[in-house]
Amino acid sequence: MAYLRNDFHAKWPEHQTQRRWGPRSGRSRFSVVAPGRVNLIGEHTDYNDGLVLPMAIEPHLKLEVTARSDRWMVLASTWGGQPAVRVDLDQPLAPDDYAGSWAAYPCGVVAGLKELGWDIPGFDARISATLPAGAGLSSSAALEVGMATAVEALTGSTLSLEEKALLCQRAEHEFAGVPCGIMDQFAVTFGMADNALLLDCRSHSMRHVPLAAEEVEVLVIHSGVRHSLADGEYARRRAECQSAARLLGVASLRDVGPSQWQARAPSLPDVERRRAMHVVTEHERTLAFVSALEARDWQAAGECMYGSHTSLRDDYEVSCPELDEIVEISRQIDGVFGCRLTGGGFGGCAVALVDAGQTGRIQAEVRTRYHDRTGIAPTIFVTRAAPGVALLP
């Protein structure tokens, strides 16, 4: 526990929260770029008050914003063929009005800011993206944080970065019906180039962990299977974890240490035992992974990733055959240190840590083998850790 006391002693330094951007009062034409994120390790631990290690990525969402002279918000997306949405800002925004719509995410953010008493002028927002939706790369969080940043610029009002991330999380809970943790919104907001973000989801304390980009690269492999967190499985896993915590007599599974787990695990029902097993062991894997990164022990880091995937597949049951195939293929290719599903699961992407000098060959081998086995041509890209949300001229 000394590791936590030493590394999670303070909130994000104030001077760093202010240096990336500062909304300028009453801007009428501007753009906002919000990155996606990939989680290197610490999966399904954020809503259990655990540790996570995401990084912002280069694929991003862009909002091109123009102020209007009336009180309408008009959202048009070139991203996924979504229909345009018009919203009267003089009227209350209710979750039921946007159920099942992509507009639930930005409208939830605007509703939250209106509740704070912000006077939001009308505006047009044209949304485009190099970030695929439904891939487990936090396109929803990028849209939420991007919208909050745009409204800050329009109004000249500001939230702290932590307040903004939490408001966006609440929007996803209330308007999209997804009981997500804080990881995605914090990763999009606090991302830093060439660094992952070690985040304590209980205290909101964090620090950056450098990635040795000259030695290793991060490969993101889309399985070709689209996932949806609103179909109930995500909420079911969260409820199962809450049930396990109640049975163990703790506030959250974060509070279960290894010795307590060994003593109490046999008393749990099978489902709760397996869900809790993942959370307890994932916490330890995340700490071990960070230590391996800092020691540049890529083999040890990779073993943590493979262990995470096995736990997500067998104990948490959020994988799918296609993601399992990607991980199995990765094990057979020289230069891949580790691979695991990333994001909520049930489809979407896997993330791999690979030798930077062999990235091209590794991509080609994964693409060929995966297509041969599944008939799916995967989308694969290499990414470096990217900066968080940014306001552009």
ChimeraX attribute file (.defattr): number of C-alpha atoms within 10 A of each C-alpha:
attribute: neighborCount
match mode: 1-to-1
recipient: residues
	/A:1	5
	/A:2	7
	/A:3	9
	/A:4	11
	/A:5	9
	/A:6	9
	/A:7	12
	/A:8	18
	/A:9	12
	/A:10	13
	/A:11	12
	/A:12	17
	/A:13	10
	/A:14	10
	/A:15	8
	/A:16	9
	/A:17	15
	/A:18	11
	/A:19	8
	/A:20	14
	/A:21	12
	/A:22	15
	/A:23	19
	/A:24	15
	/A:25	13
	/A:26	15
	/A:27	18
	/A:28	15
	/A:29	17
	/A:30	17
	/A:31	21
	/A:32	23
	/A:33	27
	/A:34	33
	/A:35	35
	/A:36	33
	/A:37	33
	/A:38	28
	/A:39	27
	/A:40	27
	/A:41	29
	/A:42	28
	/A:43	30
	/A:44	29
	/A:45	25
	/A:46	21
	/A:47	21
	/A:48	22
	/A:49	23
	/A:50	26
	/A:51	29
	/A:52	29
	/A:53	26
	/A:54	28
	/A:55	34
	/A:56	35
	/A:57	30
	/A:58	21
	/A:59	21
	/A:60	25
	/A:61	23
	/A:62	25
	/A:63	26
	/A:64	17
	/A:65	24
	/A:66	18
	/A:67	19
	/A:68	15
	/A:69	8
	/A:70	11
	/A:71	16
	/A:72	19
	/A:73	21
	/A:74	18
	/A:75	21
	/A:76	20
	/A:77	18
	/A:78	12
	/A:79	16
	/A:80	11
	/A:81	8
	/A:82	13
	/A:83	13
	/A:84	14
	/A:85	15
	/A:86	12
	/A:87	17
	/A:88	13
	/A:89	19
	/A:90	13
	/A:91	9
	/A:92	10
	/A:93	19
	/A:94	14
	/A:95	18
	/A:96	11
	/A:97	12
	/A:98	17
	/A:99	13
	/A:100	13
	/A:101	13
	/A:102	18
	/A:103	24
	/A:104	25
	/A:105	27
	/A:106	25
	/A:107	26
	/A:108	28
	/A:109	27
	/A:110	24
	/A:111	19
	/A:112	19
	/A:113	20
	/A:114	16
	/A:115	11
	/A:116	9
	/A:117	8
	/A:118	17
	/A:119	15
	/A:120	20
	/A:121	19
	/A:122	20
	/A:123	24
	/A:124	18
	/A:125	23
	/A:126	18
	/A:127	21
	/A:128	17
	/A:129	22
	/A:130	14
	/A:131	22
	/A:132	20
	/A:133	18
	/A:134	19
	/A:135	25
	/A:136	27
	/A:137	29
	/A:138	27
	/A:139	24
	/A:140	24
	/A:141	29
	/A:142	32
	/A:143	29
	/A:144	30
	/A:145	33
	/A:146	29
	/A:147	27
	/A:148	25
	/A:149	28
	/A:150	26
	/A:151	25
	/A:152	24
	/A:153	24
	/A:154	25
	/A:155	18
	/A:156	16
	/A:157	16
	/A:158	18
	/A:159	13
	/A:160	11
	/A:161	19
	/A:162	18
	/A:163	12
	/A:164	22
	/A:165	25
	/A:166	18
	/A:167	23
	/A:168	31
	/A:169	27
	/A:170	21
	/A:171	26
	/A:172	25
	/A:173	17
	/A:174	18
	/A:175	25
	/A:176	25
	/A:177	20
	/A:178	19
	/A:179	20
	/A:180	20
	/A:181	22
	/A:182	24
	/A:183	33
	/A:184	29
	/A:185	29
	/A:186	30
	/A:187	32
	/A:188	33
	/A:189	26
	/A:190	24
	/A:191	26
	/A:192	22
	/A:193	17
	/A:194	18
	/A:195	22
	/A:196	29
	/A:197	24
	/A:198	26
	/A:199	25
	/A:200	21
	/A:201	21
	/A:202	15
	/A:203	13
	/A:204	18
	/A:205	16
	/A:206	23
	/A:207	20
	/A:208	19
	/A:209	18
	/A:210	16
	/A:211	20
	/A:212	14
	/A:213	15
	/A:214	9
	/A:215	12
	/A:216	21
	/A:217	22
	/A:218	24
	/A:219	23
	/A:220	24
	/A:221	26
	/A:222	25
	/A:223	26
	/A:224	18
	/A:225	17
	/A:226	16
	/A:227	18
	/A:228	18
	/A:229	19
	/A:230	13
	/A:231	11
	/A:232	11
	/A:233	16
	/A:234	20
	/A:235	16
	/A:236	12
	/A:237	18
	/A:238	19
	/A:239	14
	/A:240	18
	/A:241	27
	/A:242	21
	/A:243	19
	/A:244	24
	/A:245	20
	/A:246	13
	/A:247	14
	/A:248	20
	/A:249	12
	/A:250	13
	/A:251	13
	/A:252	20
	/A:253	28
	/A:254	21
	/A:255	17
	/A:256	19
	/A:257	13
	/A:258	12
	/A:259	8
	/A:260	11
	/A:261	18
	/A:262	11
	/A:263	9
	/A:264	14
	/A:265	17
	/A:266	10
	/A:267	11
	/A:268	15
	/A:269	11
	/A:270	12
	/A:271	16
	/A:272	22
	/A:273	20
	/A:274	21
	/A:275	25
	/A:276	29
	/A:277	20
	/A:278	25
	/A:279	29
	/A:280	20
	/A:281	17
	/A:282	27
	/A:283	22
	/A:284	16
	/A:285	21
	/A:286	25
	/A:287	19
	/A:288	15
	/A:289	23
	/A:290	20
	/A:291	16
	/A:292	18
	/A:293	18
	/A:294	14
	/A:295	11
	/A:296	15
	/A:297	13
	/A:298	21
	/A:299	16
	/A:300	17
	/A:301	25
	/A:302	23
	/A:303	18
	/A:304	26
	/A:305	28
	/A:306	21
	/A:307	17
	/A:308	27
	/A:309	28
	/A:310	19
	/A:311	22
	/A:312	25
	/A:313	21
	/A:314	13
	/A:315	19
	/A:316	23
	/A:317	17
	/A:318	21
	/A:319	22
	/A:320	16
	/A:321	13
	/A:322	22
	/A:323	28
	/A:324	20
	/A:325	16
	/A:326	26
	/A:327	23
	/A:328	15
	/A:329	18
	/A:330	25
	/A:331	16
	/A:332	11
	/A:333	14
	/A:334	12
	/A:335	19
	/A:336	25
	/A:337	23
	/A:338	24
	/A:339	33
	/A:340	32
	/A:341	36
	/A:342	31
	/A:343	29
	/A:344	24
	/A:345	27
	/A:346	24
	/A:347	26
	/A:348	27
	/A:349	31
	/A:350	29
	/A:351	26
	/A:352	26
	/A:353	24
	/A:354	26
	/A:355	19
	/A:356	19
	/A:357	13
	/A:358	14
	/A:359	20
	/A:360	10
	/A:361	13
	/A:362	20
	/A:363	19
	/A:364	11
	/A:365	16
	/A:366	20
	/A:367	19
	/A:368	15
	/A:369	16
	/A:370	20
	/A:371	13
	/A:372	11
	/A:373	12
	/A:374	14
	/A:375	10
	/A:376	15
	/A:377	15
	/A:378	20
	/A:379	14
	/A:380	18
	/A:381	15
	/A:382	19
	/A:383	16
	/A:384	20
	/A:385	25
	/A:386	22
	/A:387	23
	/A:388	26
	/A:389	27
	/A:390	22
	/A:391	21
	/A:392	14
	/A:393	8
